[in-house]
Amino acid sequence: MKRHEAREKALQTLFQLEGTELTIEEAIDHVMAGERDNFYDLLVQGVHTNISSIDEKLKDHLENWSLERLPKIERTILRMAVFELSFMEDAPSRVVMNEAIELSKTFGDEKSSRFVNGVLSKFTDEQEN
C-alpha cells in the first residue's frame, strides 16, 4: 500500500472514531477489512495515542477558531499532519503538507484545502524557526 492510500484509510478510520463508541480495533476492521499496513498502523495508533498533545499544538495555530468548532474532516486531517510533523522524524514537511491539502480537497469542501494549508504553514514555520 502506498503512503497516500494509507493516509486516506487512516483518515477514514480516525474520522469514524470521533464521536462514536467504536473501539480503535472496530474502526480499523471497518476500513481495512483484515488488511494491514505499517504506515497506516503508525498513523492511526500515533494520532489516537497522542491526541491530547496534538490538539494542544493545533490550538496554538488556529486563528479565530476553536478546535471544537472545526469541521470533523479538517480536524482529523490536521491531527494526522501534526502527528507526522511532530512525531515522525522522516516526514518531510512539504510532503506532509501536500498530502494533507490533497486529502482536504478530496474529503472536504471547497474551502478546506486553503484552511488546512494556512494552519499547517503556521505550524511548520514555527517548527523551522
C-alpha positions, -999 to +999 in steps of 0.1 A: +000+000+000+014+034-009+016+061+017-011+082+001-036+054+003-025+046+039-032+083+048-066+081+032-075+049+051-061+064+083-082+095+078-113+073+074-105+053+105-098+083+127-129+101+113-150+071+124-135+071+159-145+106+167-180+109+182-188+072+181-184+044+206-164+023+183-131+009+196-100+015+176-099-021+165-135-020+153-128+012+133-097-004+118-117-035+109-144-014+092-118+004+070-092-022+064-112-055+064-083-075+077-056-059+055-029-041+075-001-017+066+028-005+089+025+032+079-013+031+083-010+015+117+016+041+128-007+070+118-038+056+134-022+044+166+000+075+168-028+100+164-051+081+187-024+078+214-011+113+212-044+132+205-041+154+236-007+168+228-016+170+191-047+191+200-026+214+222-002+220+194-031+227+170-049+251+193-019+274+192-022+278+154-059+283+149-069+319+144-105+328+152-113+291+155-116+267+184-107+231+178-142+220+187-157+243+160-136+229+132-155+206+108-146+170+118-128+163+085-105+192+087-098+185+124-089+149+116-067+159+086-048+185+107-043+160+136-028+135+112-004+161+097+006+175+131+013+139+142+036+133+112+053+167+116+058+163+153+064+126+159+079+112+127+114+124+120+115+110+085+084+131+074+094+160+051+072+189+060+064+198+023+052+162+016+031+161+047+015+195+039+009+185+003-007+152+014-030+170+039-040+195+013-048+168-012-069+149+015-088+181+022-095+186-015-108+150-017-128+148+015-135+184+025-154+213+009-140+240-015-125+260+014-109+231+033-076+230+014-069+267+019-077+264+056-056+233+061-027+249+042-029+281+063-028+263+096-001+239+086+020+267+071+019+285+105+028+252+123+057+244+100+071+280+100+071+279+138+088+245+139+115+255+115+124+287+134 
